[in-house]
Amino acid sequence: METVKLGIVGFGFMGHCDADMMSTFDDSEIKLVAVADTNPEQLKDAPEGVETYNSIEEMLEKADINTVMVSTPNPSHPEMVKKAAAAKKNVICEKPAAMSVALFDEMVAACKDNGVLFTVHQQRRWDKDYRIMKEVYDKNMVGDMYVIKSQLYGFNGNMHDWHVYPEMGGGMLYDWGVHLIDQMLDMVKSEIVSLYADVRNVINENVDDYFNIIMKFKNGVTAEIELGTYYLTPKRAWFIGGNKGSAIIDGFNGEGKIVRTAHLLENVPGKITMTAAGPTRSFGPAAPGLLQEEALPEVDVNHRNYFEHFVKAFNKEEEVIIKPEQVRRVLCVMDAVRESAKTGKAIAFEA
């Protein structure tokens, strides 16, 4: 097995995270050889034994590497990817890969023309909560599914660092939206019939901090993705509804359950329940024993799995698992989200 000899360009927050991840691998699998950043301060805490450079050009010229990980701010991704590809280095790019589909196409073409691997670091396909729900979906554990909801709410509100600048690709749609959309498209492998989105700047003047995206798929599933940084009820939640039960997750750790009914009711119960909003028969408490709970499936995943797959792709044992065409589709969805939010209208998409 040939070793992935890695150089990271951009040694800020994500660059440091990526370097930490590399330390979990044996040098025979992935060896972090070098890091590069135009800010010398960022290089002061580079891992011991790792070479440091002040530019990607210097790193490409001097370091013994075969792969470059691009962890610079969003607008610089195309330039960095093209330079690495021209130097015949394989490329892993942080998300979002590009700020437009056209720029992304140029990046893909550059890597293809130079015969190098190109993939994007969509590591949240290995989030535990997501993989549990994907298992529920793939195995039809709640029957014919009609709705999937993915929710992420926080209380911090304001963006940080360069994420406050729209020209840098700031805002939550670029930061987290790209992950949540990728998860949904990876789960529901069907054409998108239509898309509607609401994107807002709630407390951030220049960049979005809230979005709600509704996608209707050709297979009959409606998916809703909602994120808010100033919701003040922090949570990460999933819901899948099917004709044989519901699956619920509350939290990144994947805690939740599958709920079924012991039998389907042939008609609404005659019992009337009085509520503060008046009487109801449809939404009163369930009869004893009607609702039955089951454990969610267990999964064993973590973000390291992304790089494990890359090592195999590098050694020609499999294809890259995050494929350029998948990344491109996510970027197309993000363009449609912006258009829908701007016009206030649903967008006809693929079907």
Protein Blocks (a to p, Z undefined) as FASTA:
>chain_A
ZZdddddehjafklmmmmmmmmmpcfklpccfbdcdfblklmmmgcehiacdfbfklmmm
mpccfbdcdfbdfklmmmmmmmmmmnopacdddddfbfcfklmmmmmmmmmmnopacddd
dfklmgfklmmmmmmmmnopnopafbdcdddddfklpaehjllpmknopajklmmmmmmm
mmmmmmmgcddfbdcdddddfklmkbccbdcdddddfkopacdddddfklopacdddddd
dfkbccddedjkopacddddfbdcfbdcfbdcddfkbpcfklmccdehkaccdddddddd
dfklmmmmmmmmmnopaccfbdfklmmmmmmmmmmmmmmmmnopacdfkZZ
